[in-house]
């Protein structure tokens, strides 16, 4: 299997958090590392800090809804 390289910047608080979150989870799933997300949640990461981060950066804007609409209507051929 050939190694894939993905160039995604760290989240800096300025960019769209939803889009960054989707890109990161897609890269992890593509690399067969999605278990990292599950293990982190099981390891007891503070739920309050995760909720605060999402509340701070997740907004219900039109741009976010369009990104998710495009993501969930995407079909693999």
Residue pairs with C-beta under 8 A, 6 or more apart in sequence:
4 30
4 31
6 27
6 30
8 20
8 23
8 24
8 27
9 15
11 17
11 20
11 57
13 57
16 63
16 64
16 67
17 54
17 57
17 58
18 58
18 64
18 67
18 68
19 64
19 67
22 67
22 68
22 71
25 34
25 37
28 34
28 36
28 37
58 64
